[in-house]
């Protein structure tokens, strides 16, 4: 009787649960916000006599009533279409939303003035006036519209600038934007200001060289119209060819600083006129600053300066550092929307009484991986107030190391690599990045192993002594050294550039300078060491063309690091629905950049010129003596799809990294088409790869991401063979959609297309089917087979043995760093069948081989 009653209770619970699930699934969705496309005429210019038509879309509140308004601004190189999805979500939340293409972008007229008070700010003032006349918009007692402004990058700056000039704006949410554009493009971590700063050459080139398509285009362009605008409706003028649709005075300013690499007083004044620094003390409304931790264009110190300026007026201000920025990251689209909506809900809708939503300070942190999905988990640490880049506490870490010499090579090449615009720490995008330092160009100072974990939150400082002649350009970075075979980690791929002027009579005393390192939030674990690397070059910056040698030493052995013990991190992790998509590990661009520097005396074996890959006696050991790859040898032929198999710890990833020239073998060699693989070897330009998972800038569409990536390699656009790679990948119309709308399968296929750019003869992919469902895996299989059918070679590392059996024609099986067997898949299966009397699966063969190998070695 008790058992029967229990079964009835269980059945009742199942019915209740099913009803709840069905009720949730069938609950009516929020009404879809429909946009009304329109043209809004504005007048701007210094004299207010320039008429410009702005292409706009208005999203009325779906319920048909009145609502507060939100102006949603797009990023640089985008248009109103870039923010359409975000606008629809805000409208569905009960706002009247207006999006527009800023002057010089999309289908709007005019020229780009960089958010000048005479141009873009005047335009926004008139857009606010347009909203005031709409019957759908809630008005305040004074008859002003209740309005907020949100936007990222270029759009974030216009939110700040408009708030300073137009008192009708009630609240703002600027994202990943600047405080001082001159300081952002000419940073000096030694405190010298932009006039003494180091030119952010690559970012500036992307920012200015493609200032949107010329009039007549319908393109929306991504960041700075990367990859070049589509064919215009009329020929380009000389000025437009130089820097697109910028105002002539801005174009001339850029051309001047690009030639010299130095910021003139006129350039600094022009850039600051379009920056919140010029309106300091005039932003007196509630401000939520969302800044990306992965941002070498507008780092966290830009948000810090904005926060301090707003707080000085007494206005409410909150700061959040999230996993995103101009160098990628997760982007946290849903979290950004929720924080924006709750901020406007309080200040525009007057929801929640007097309690301000959110926390004074919030930081996204790495929470490891979800044990079920193996996807990255993001945690949000929160504090009651924003402490600034100095933190709430300070810890002194002692560094050691002798004075060292660093050489600046002729022309500044080859250069160290930290962040490549758009891809952050390119050698490890998706987490804290790796970096490439050139021997002889850097000085290294290290701490002793930590006896306890150290969470650094903010900007560390160190005092250096520099010897040399005249002006010395240096780049300082704080790295995390774990030991063993793992390379040092450069948190978020960020460096601190500085210029030091050494007096002529300084002698051995040199010049001392306090260096403020990039602001980060990073945990250094017990046993790890903090490494300060000071180099003479960095790929993203302009460096002196003349060769020189400078001496670098510690003026004081103390590295002062900020901490914030008041931040609270959830102990149990976030809810299950907040897991993030896999982040990127994009390696190909760095390989291509390094490979582009031709080096004499390449080690070539003509007899292997037609062999895609031969590995001979490859060996690699950790610093503690443990061998990860041992005497590995195999060869791959043209047209093969080869599966690299092995259990965790077999050495597959280490082998792949050695193939790509990222790790030095201790013994043996790798040859690609007869040429020996070394870091930066020209032959690496014939290799394409990606590791672990795709990562892209979410606000750009698929095509824009690929074009941005290819430009970062520095190779000619014609060499990309974009059309052929896209045809093989089969992405279709999805290329024109924002990547944030992609499924995991589409992201993987876009990553494959990225690795295929340039149609490399050898394609190396680590777990390309990771996270895909069976139909998506089948599509991925077809993509790889089509690629190899054209005479190229594919190497796939995977743990999905059934998929390898259907995709690969050859396999290499590794265990504990050693080769177990290699050969055609068919031969392995047939050999096993002869020995067993029946046809077996590759999984059975693999397990038998591994077990036999374990037995032989035990």
Rosetta blueprint (number, residue, H / E / L):
1 X L
2 X H
3 X H
4 X H
5 X H
6 X H
7 X H
8 X H
9 X H
10 X H
11 X H
12 X H
13 X H
14 X H
15 X H
16 X H
17 X H
18 X H
19 X H
20 X H
21 X H
22 X H
23 X H
24 X H
25 X H
26 X H
27 X L
28 X L
29 X L
30 X L
31 X L
32 X L
33 X L
34 X L
35 X E
36 X E
37 X E
38 X E
39 X E
40 X E
41 X E
42 X E
43 X E
44 X E
45 X L
46 X L
47 X L
48 X L
49 X L
50 X E
51 X E
52 X E
53 X E
54 X E
55 X E
56 X E
57 X E
58 X E
59 X E
60 X L
61 X L
62 X L
63 X L
64 X L
65 X L
66 X L
67 X E
68 X L
69 X E
70 X E
71 X E
72 X E
73 X E
74 X L
75 X L
76 X L
77 X L
78 X L
79 X L
80 X H
81 X H
82 X H
83 X H
84 X H
85 X H
86 X H
87 X H
88 X H
89 X H
90 X H
91 X H
92 X H
93 X L
94 X L
95 X L
96 X E
97 X E
98 X E
99 X E
100 X E
101 X L
102 X L
103 X L
104 X L
105 X L
106 X L
107 X L
108 X L
109 X L
110 X L
111 X L
112 X E
113 X L
114 X L
115 X L
116 X L
117 X L
118 X L
119 X L
120 X H
121 X H
122 X H
123 X H
124 X H
125 X H
126 X H
127 X H
128 X H
129 X H
130 X H
131 X H
132 X H
133 X L
134 X L
135 X L
136 X L
137 X E
138 X L
139 X E
140 X L
141 X L
142 X L
143 X L
144 X L
145 X E
146 X L
147 X E
148 X E
149 X E
150 X E
151 X E
152 X E
153 X L
154 X H
155 X H
156 X H
157 X H
158 X H
159 X H
160 X H
161 X H
162 X H
163 X H
164 X H
165 X H
166 X L
167 X L
168 X L
169 X E
170 X E
171 X E
172 X E
173 X E
174 X E
175 X E
176 X L
177 X L
178 X L
179 X L
180 X L
181 X H
182 X H
183 X H
184 X H
185 X H
186 X E
187 X E
188 X L
189 X L
190 X L
191 X L
192 X L
193 X L
194 X H
195 X H
196 X H
197 X L
198 X E
199 X E
200 X L
201 X H
202 X H
203 X H
204 X H
205 X H
206 X H
207 X H
208 X H
209 X H
210 X L
211 X L
212 X L
213 X L
214 X L
215 X L
216 X L
217 X L
218 X L
219 X L
220 X L
221 X L
222 X L
223 X H
224 X H
225 X H
226 X L
227 X L
228 X L
229 X L
230 X L
231 X L
232 X L
233 X L
234 X L
235 X L
236 X L
237 X L
238 X H
239 X H
240 X H
241 X H
242 X H
243 X H
244 X L
245 X L
246 X E
247 X L
248 X H
249 X H
250 X H
251 X H
252 X H
253 X H
254 X H
255 X H
256 X H
257 X H
258 X H
259 X H
260 X H
261 X L
262 X L
263 X L
264 X L
265 X H
266 X H
267 X H
268 X H
269 X H
270 X H
271 X H
272 X H
273 X H
274 X L
275 X L
276 X H
277 X H
278 X H
279 X H
280 X L
281 X L
282 X L
283 X L
284 X L
285 X L
286 X E
287 X E
288 X E
289 X E
290 X E
291 X E
292 X E
293 X L
294 X L
295 X L
296 X L
297 X L
298 X L
299 X L
300 X H
301 X H
302 X H
303 X H
304 X H
305 X H
306 X H
307 X H
308 X H
309 X H
310 X H
311 X H
312 X L
313 X L
314 X L
315 X L
316 X L
317 X E
318 X E
319 X E
320 X E
321 X E
322 X E
323 X L
324 X L
325 X L
326 X L
327 X L
328 X L
329 X L
330 X L
331 X L
332 X L
333 X H
334 X H
335 X H
336 X H
337 X H
338 X H
339 X H
340 X H
341 X H
342 X H
343 X H
344 X H
345 X H
346 X H
347 X H
348 X L
349 X L
350 X L
351 X L
352 X L
353 X L
354 X L
355 X L
356 X L
357 X L
358 X L
359 X L
360 X L
361 X E
362 X E
363 X E
364 X E
365 X E
366 X E
367 X E
368 X E
369 X E
370 X L
371 X L
372 X L
373 X L
374 X L
375 X L
376 X E
377 X E
378 X E
379 X E
380 X E
381 X E
382 X E
383 X E
384 X L
385 X L
386 X L
387 X L
388 X L
389 X L
390 X L
391 X L
392 X L
393 X E
394 X E
395 X E
396 X E
397 X E
398 X E
399 X L
400 X E
401 X L
402 X L
403 X L
404 X E
405 X E
406 X E
407 X E
408 X E
409 X L
410 X H
411 X H
412 X H
413 X L
414 X L
415 X L
416 X L
417 X E
418 X L
419 X E
420 X E
421 X L
422 X L
423 X L
424 X E
425 X E
426 X H
427 X H
428 X H
429 X L
430 X L
431 X L
432 X L
433 X E
434 X L
435 X L
436 X E
437 X L
438 X L
439 X L
440 X L
441 X L
442 X E
443 X E
444 X E
445 X E
446 X E
447 X L
448 X L
449 X L
450 X L
451 X L
452 X L
453 X L
454 X E
455 X E
456 X E
457 X E
458 X E
459 X L
460 X L
461 X E
462 X E
463 X E
464 X E
465 X E
466 X E
467 X E
468 X L
469 X L
470 X E
471 X E
472 X E
473 X E
474 X E
475 X E
476 X E
477 X E
478 X E
479 X E
480 X E
481 X E
482 X L
483 X L
484 X L
485 X L
486 X L
487 X L
488 X L
489 X E
490 X E
491 X H
492 X H
493 X H
494 X L
495 X L
496 X E
497 X E
498 X E
499 X E
500 X E
501 X E
502 X E
503 X L
504 X L
505 X L
506 X L
507 X H
508 X H
509 X H
510 X L
511 X E
512 X E
513 X E
514 X E
515 X E
516 X E
517 X L
518 X L
519 X L
520 X E
521 X E
522 X E
523 X E
524 X E
525 X L
526 X L
527 X L
528 X L
529 X E
530 X E
531 X E
532 X E
533 X E
534 X E
535 X E
536 X L
537 X L
538 X L
539 X L
540 X L
541 X L
542 X L
543 X L
544 X L
545 X L
546 X L
547 X L
548 X E
549 X E
550 X E
551 X E
552 X E
553 X E
554 X E
555 X E
556 X E
557 X E
558 X E
559 X E
560 X E
561 X E
562 X E
563 X E
564 X L
565 X L
566 X L
567 X L
568 X E
569 X L
570 X L
571 X L
572 X L
573 X L
574 X L
575 X L
576 X H
577 X H
578 X H
579 X L
580 X L
581 X L
582 X L
583 X L
584 X L
585 X L
586 X L
587 X L
588 X H
589 X H
590 X H
591 X H
592 X H
593 X H
594 X H
595 X H
596 X L
597 X L
598 X L
599 X L
600 X L
601 X L
602 X L
603 X L
604 X E
605 X L
606 X H
607 X H
608 X H
609 X L
610 X L
611 X L
612 X L
613 X E
614 X E
615 X E
616 X E
617 X E
618 X E
619 X E
620 X E
621 X E
622 X L
623 X L
624 X L
625 X L
626 X L
627 X E
628 X E
629 X E
630 X E
631 X E
632 X E
633 X E
634 X E
635 X E
636 X E
637 X L
638 X L
639 X L
640 X L
641 X E
642 X E
643 X E
644 X E
645 X E
646 X L
647 X L
648 X L
649 X L
650 X L
651 X L
652 X H
653 X H
654 X H
655 X H
656 X H
657 X H
658 X H
659 X H
660 X L
661 X L
662 X L
663 X L
664 X L
665 X L
666 X L
667 X E
668 X E
669 X E
670 X E
671 X E
672 X E
673 X L
674 X L
675 X E
676 X E
677 X L
678 X L
679 X L
680 X L
681 X L
682 X H
683 X H
684 X H
685 X H
686 X H
687 X E
688 X E
689 X E
690 X E
691 X E
692 X L
693 X L
694 X L
695 X L
696 X L
697 X L
698 X L
699 X L
700 X L
701 X E
702 X H
703 X H
704 X H
705 X H
706 X H
707 X H
708 X H
709 X H
710 X H
711 X H
712 X H
713 X H
714 X L
715 X L
716 X L
717 X H
718 X H
719 X H
720 X H
721 X L
722 X H
723 X H
724 X H
725 X H
726 X H
727 X H
728 X H
729 X H
730 X L
731 X L
732 X H
733 X H
734 X H
735 X H
736 X H
737 X L
738 X E
739 X H
740 X H
741 X H
742 X L
743 X L
744 X H
745 X H
746 X H
747 X H
748 X H
749 X H
750 X H
751 X H
752 X H
753 X H
754 X H
755 X H
756 X H
757 X L
758 X L
759 X L
760 X L
761 X L
762 X E
763 X E
764 X E
765 X E
766 X E
767 X L
768 X L
769 X L
770 X L
771 X L
772 X L
773 X L
774 X H
775 X H
776 X H
777 X H
778 X H
779 X H
780 X H
781 X H
782 X H
783 X H
784 X H
785 X H
786 X H
787 X H
788 X H
789 X H
790 X L
791 X L
792 X L
793 X E
794 X E
795 X E
796 X E
797 X E
798 X L
799 X L
800 X L
801 X H
802 X H
803 X H
804 X H
805 X H
806 X H
807 X H
808 X L
809 X L
810 X E
811 X E
812 X E
813 X E
814 X E
815 X E
816 X L
817 X L
818 X E
819 X E
820 X E
821 X E
822 X E
823 X E
824 X E
825 X H
826 X H
827 X H
828 X H
829 X H
830 X H
831 X H
832 X H
833 X H
834 X H
835 X H
836 X H
837 X L
838 X L
839 X L
840 X L
841 X L
842 X H
843 X H
844 X H
845 X H
846 X H
847 X H
848 X H
849 X H
850 X H
851 X H
852 X H
853 X H
854 X H
855 X H
856 X H
857 X H
858 X L
